[in-house]
Amino acid sequence: MLDKRTDLAGPGISTYEAVDQILPKDYESLLDVKRTQQAIYDVKDYIEKGLAKELNLMMVQVPLIVEVESGMNDMLDRDGSRTPVEFPCGLGLDTPIRASIVQAATKWKRWALQQFQCDVHEGINTDMRAVRKDYFLDHDHSAYVDQWDWEQVITEKDRNLEYLTDVVKKIWKVFVGAEKMVMDKYPELQDPRIPSLPEELHFIHAEEILAKYPDLPRKERETKILEEFGAVFIYGIGWVLDDGFPHEMRAADYDDWVTPTIEKDGKLMHGLNGDILVWNHVTKRRHELSSMGVRVTKDSLVEQMKIADREGELSQPYHQMILNDEIPLSIGGGIGQSRVQMLLLRKAHLGEVSTTVWPKPLHEVCEKHNIHVLK
């Protein structure tokens, strides 16, 4: 069992012997390769249209690379351990542009709301592609990332758990609808061994999960709660909980995880953000679909950057725009496209729905389990 500190980030798997143990033993894909590709784009079309309708979003262009000095790249975790790919570009320039490949468009989206002239309760969605080189590559983590990265303009009055909860419910409605659509169109996916998603998502604070399972590391707590409810939204990811650890490390400069929100049984809880997780009946493991949150104000940004010991970055253009009230208040998130497609199409591995690089040991393990990853 991992200790709590080790469990704060990453997939929780660190050897291919462990991957071999967790992959299903009697796996057979319910869709062939051709039908899988058709279903991927049916799911993609349904979800993009569903998010547009439910959250009042429009699809926009999104960068693959950003300037390092802008501070726009997503650093993923508070400790800065996952660094983006950087390179100089611009042939013939005396001083080449110092560029980095995005790890997500999390910060860029908030600025882009202004670029695309979004009014209150309007927003954008993107077909985002990214590279995250510092993950252990297992069955549901890859170096290539595809997300629906979305963002919506809100007001100060919307910065509360009620608004966040309403947005999450709308996203869940889209997921449930996408599953029903793909089951109807591809009846071979209707396997009695794999139950459908629950109609309702269970909402719970990270502090409440810790109270239920105080001795377990984060991922094991998530597993327990998912075994009970099937699908959950966990509030409050980033604030230090009663055991002295956050539920998970969260970057300090986009989601607001310091704002006090609710008091329960005399305990004040924090955080206007969270994750959607489900129980995956194919892999029989926890399966994260989305992270999202109400974004920081200038005050919560300063507080979180101080906690993270990253105050020196407040001089970057992105942070200065927040501090000078130059970009709107917003709510936003990232939804893993391949993660959702893997779940809805009853796949055992991300490589069955996306094409990227995988190490030889993983290919060997997959072949052993009758899992055919795309090349």
N, C-alpha and C positions, 0 to 999 in steps of 0.2 A: 504494500500500500504506500502511495506517495505521501510525504508529509505535507502539511498545509502550505508551507512556503513554496515548495517545489510545484505544487498544484495550481499556483496562481495564474499561470500562463501556459499556452501551448496545448497540444492535443492530448497530453497525458500518456502517450505511447512513445517509446524511445528505442525500440528494437524491432527488427522484422520477425524475430521469434515470437514477440508479443502480438504482432499483426497476424501472424499465422494462427495464433490461438483464438483471436476474436472474430475472424472471418467465418461466415457460415460454412458448415461442413457439407451440406447437401444442396448447394446452390445451383440453380438453373435459371437463366434470364427468361422472363415471361414474354419479352419482345425480342425479335431478331434485330440485327444491326440496322437494317433499312427502316423497319417500323419504329425503332428507337429514335432515329433522326427525325422522322416525321412527327413523332409525338413530342420531341423536344421543342420544336417550333410551334406546335399547337399550344403547349403550355406557356411558352414565352409570349405568344400573341395574346392569350387569354389574360395573363397576369398583367402585362403592360396596359392593356385596355381597362382591366379591372381597377388597377391602381389609379389610372387617369380619372376614372369615373368617381371612385370613392373618396380620393384625396384632392381632386381638382388639380391634377398635374398635367404638364405637357412634356413630351420627349424632347431633349435638347442634346447637342453635341457636348462631348466631355473630353478633357485632355488625357493623353497617355503619359505625357511628360510635362513637368513644371520646373521653373527655376528654383534651385535650392534656396537662394536667398529670400524668396518670397514667403517662406514658412508655410506654404500651401500643402505640402505633402503630409499624409497621415502617418504618424509615427507609431500607431497601433497601441503601444503599451507605454505606461508611465515611465518605465526605467530606461527607455531608449535602446533596448537590446535587439530590436528588429529594425535593421537599417535598410533604407531603400538602395536600389542600384543607381549609382551616379556615373555620369560621363560628361566630358566636354563636347560641345557641338557647335558648328558654325564654321565651315571651311573658309579660310581667308581672313577671319577676324583676328585682330591683334590680341584681343582677350576673348577667348571662346566663351560661350554661354555655359555656365555650370548647371547642368540639367540633372533631374532625377526622374526615374520611372515611378509613377504613382503606386502607392500601396493601397490606396482607396481615394475617392474624391471627396472625402468627408468635409474638409475645410473649404475646398474650392467651391462646393455647391452653395454654401451660405453667401459667399461673395457673388456667385453667379445669379442668385435670385434678383439682385439689383441689375446685373447686365441684361437679363432677359425680361426686365420690367414687370416683375410679379407683384401684384397687389396682395393685401391681407387675405389669407386663406387660399391663395393661389400658390402653385409651386412647380417644381421641375422633377423629371425623372430621367435617368441616364442609363445607357447600356454600357456600363463601366467595365474596362479591362485593366488588370493590374498585375504586378509581379511582387511576390513576397518570398524572398529567397531564404529566409531564416526559419522556416517551419520544418519539422520532421515530416517527411512525406509518407502518409499512411493511406487509409481507405477513404478518409474524408477531409484531408488537408493536402493541398497541392501548391506548387510555386506559382502556378497560373491561377488568377482569381477573376471570376466574372460575377458582377453584382448589378442589381438594380439599386443604384445609389440615388435616393430621392430626398427632396428638401421642400419645406412649405413655410411661407411667411406667417407668423403669428403675432399676437399682441401681448402686452404685459399680462393682461387678464387671462390669457391662455396658458400661462406658465404654471400649470398645476397638474396633479395626478389625474384629475377627471378628464382633462383634454388629452393627455397622453394615453389614458385607457381607451378613450373613444377612438383615437387613431389606430391603436393596436387592434381593436375589435374589427375595424374596417379592413385592415390588412388580413386578418384571420379569415374574414368572410371571403376575400378573394382567393386565399389558399384552398378553402373548403370547396368553393365553386370550381376552381381549376381541377381539383381531384375528381369531382363529379363529372365534369366535362370529359376528362381523359379516360375515365372508366367507361363512359358511354361510347366513346369513339373507338376505344381499343379494349373490347370486352375480355380479351385474354389476360388483362391485368386484374380481373375480378377473381382473386384467389382467396378462398375462405380462411387461409392461414394468416392473412394480412388484413386486419380491421381497417376501416376507413378512419379518417381524422375525426375527432370529436367535434360536434357542432359548436360547442362552447369552449373557450380557452379559460384555464384556471389562472387567476392572478394572485401572486404571493410575493412578499418582500423577502429579500435575501436574509434579513435579520430573523424573520420567522422560520426560514428553512434551517438556519443555524441553530435556533432554539430547539427544533425538532431533532436535529442530528448533530449535537455539539462536538462530537469526537471525530466526525468524518471530514476528510478534505472536500473541497468544493465540488469536484466532478462526481464524487460518490454521493454527496448530498443531492446533487441534481438527478442522479440516477434513481435514488430513492423516491424523490418527489414525482418523477416521471412515471415510475412504476405504479404510483398511486393514482395519478390524474391523466396520464397519457400525453397531455400538452399543457405547457405552462408559459406564463410571462413572468419573469423574475424582475421585480423593481429593485432599484438601488444598488447598482454595480459600480464600485469604485470607492465608496466610503468605507472607512475602517469599521468593521463590525465588532461585536462584543468579545470575540476571541483574539482581537488585535491584528486581524488581517482583513483586507477587502475581500469580497466574494470573488473578484477577479480584478487584475490590474486594468485600469482604463486610462487612456490618454487624458491629459489635464486641460486640453484647449478646445474641446468641442462639446461632448455631453456634460450636462450639469449634474454632478454627483455629490455636491456639498449642501445644496439647499434642503433645509428641514421640510418634511412633507406631512407625515402623519405621526400621531402618538397612539400607541397601542399597549395596554396593560402597563401604563406609566413609562413606556420606552419611546423616546423620540427617534424616528427613523428619517433617513436622508436619501436624496437622489431622485431626479426627474428623468430617469433613463431605465433601460432594461433590455432583456433578451427574450426572444421566442425560442423555446426548445420543445422538441417532441420526442416520443419514444419511437425508435425505428424498429419495426417488427421484422425486418430482413436481417439487419446487423445485430439486433437485440442490444442496442446501445443508445445512449443519449445522442441527440442529433440537433445541432443548432441551426436555425434557419435565418435568424435576423437579429441584429443589434440596432438599437435606436435610442433617441432621447431628445428632450428639450435642450436646446443649446445654451451655452454659457452667456451670461451677461458680462459686462465689464468687471463688475464686482466679483462674481463667482469665478471668472477667469483668473483674476489676480490671486484669489484665495487658493484655487486649485494649483496654479503654477508655483505658488509658494510651498504648498504641501509636497509637490513633486520635485522641489529644488530645481526648478527650471525657469526662474524669474528672468534670467539673462536673455531668454528668447522673446520676451515681451516687446523688444524693440523691432521685431520682424514685421514686415508690412501687414500680414494677415492679422496679427495680434493688435497692431496699432489701429486697424480699421474697427475692431471691436471696441477698443478703449476709447476711440473718438466718435462712437455712435455713427459710423459711416456705412454699416451694413445692417440689414434688418434682424430683428429677433426671429428665431426660426425653430422648427422641429424637423428632425430628419433621421434617416437610417440607411443601412445597407442590407439588402436581402440577397443571399447567396443564390445565384441562378442555378448553378450545377447542384448545389445542396438541395434546392427545392425539386429539381428535375430528378435527381437521384431518388429522393423520397417518393415522389408521386409515380414514378415509373418502376418502382420496386426493384431498384438496383442495389448491389452490394458495395459498389466502388464508384468514386467520382470519375475515374477514368473510363467508365462505360458511357458517360454523357459529355465528357469534355476531352480535348486532345492537348496533351502537354508532355513534359518529360517525367519519367519515373525511373528510379534506380533499378539496376538488374535484380537485386534481392527481392524487390517488391513484385517485379514481373514474375519471378519464379514462384513466389507465394501465391500470386493470383492464378497462375496456371494450375497450380496444385488444387485450388478451390474452384476450378472451372469458371473463373472470372476472366473475361476477355476485354482488356483495356484497349482503347483506341490508340493508334500510333500515327 
